[in-house]
Amino acid sequence: MELLQGGNMQGKVIALTSLQNSRVKQVIDLRERRVRDKSEQFIIEGYREVLRAYEAGYKIDSLFYCQELFLGENEKPLIQSLSSKGAQLFLCRENIFRKMSYRDRPDGLIAIAAQQRRGLDQLPSLIKKNTHSPLLVVAEAIEKPGNLGTILRSSDAVHLDALIVCDKCTDIYNPNVVRASVGTLFTVPVIESKGHETIHWLKKHNISIVAATPSAKLEYTQADLKQPVAIAVGTEQLGLSEAWMQQANIQVKIPMLGIADSLNVAMATTLLLYEALRQRRG
């Protein structure tokens, strides 16, 4: 193992040479939701994801790196930047890094960062930053981390104002959400709230609720998505709850001509978001 030298390295680089080191256990334990909730920390793996978290202003407490697994030359400047911001650096042997990694093909960087949680009280300030008609997504009780990560990726692509995660089944800081989002978790404002509180907030602020459901009569391309809207999508198995269906201003469907009656929730959300973008771009 060779320590990185020079640049903006501020603190001492600690070499991890034993699988029994408590820091190795810390990284592995943060895969568990109860540990993340208690510590208010989470793990970020991958150069692209760590870079996006850093650029978005997330506080990186620790950075573990393995030079043998680097894919290019960009890692060193990022490590130096994180060190200059106070991150503790840990140089790892390859076998130790692979033990900590949750990826099949690790690229040599894992960070521990502080969580950032937002509630509905912060939503007005996020919307006020934009001059256009607000575009929101409400994701109710999404169970699969990969779907939530993909929704984040699509939300970033259309420059969504905010994603509201209601009655969450999946922690937004689940490592697989971070991975599936390819770091867009750090660029899309995410609000966490209860369903009934979110419905009340949307009604109070005159934002129309567009419920996606296979039972709707109106196709999604026929709905007015230029107005202030919150596109509501539900669980993979059951769809939206009755509360959202009853309070929706509009119900829309995606036409299905085959044997399946609906699309994957992330795919359906992506279609609806791009239809909103198409309408708003004229």
Buried (B, 14 or more C-beta within 10 A) or exposed (E): BEEBEEEEBBEEBBBBEEEEBEBBEBBBBBBEEEBBEEBEBBBBBBBEBBBBBBEBEBBBBBBBBBBEBBEEEEBBEBBBBBBEEEBBBBBBBBEBBEEBBBEEEBBBBBBBBEBBEBEBEEBEEBBEEEEEBBBBBBBBBBBBBBBBBBBBBBBBBBEBBBBBBBBBBBBBBBBBBBBBBBBBBBBBBBBBBEBEEBBBBBEEEEBBBBBBBBEBEEEBBEBEBBBBBBBBBBBBEEBBBEBBBEBBBBBBBBEEEEEEEBBBBBBBBBBBBEBBBEBBEE
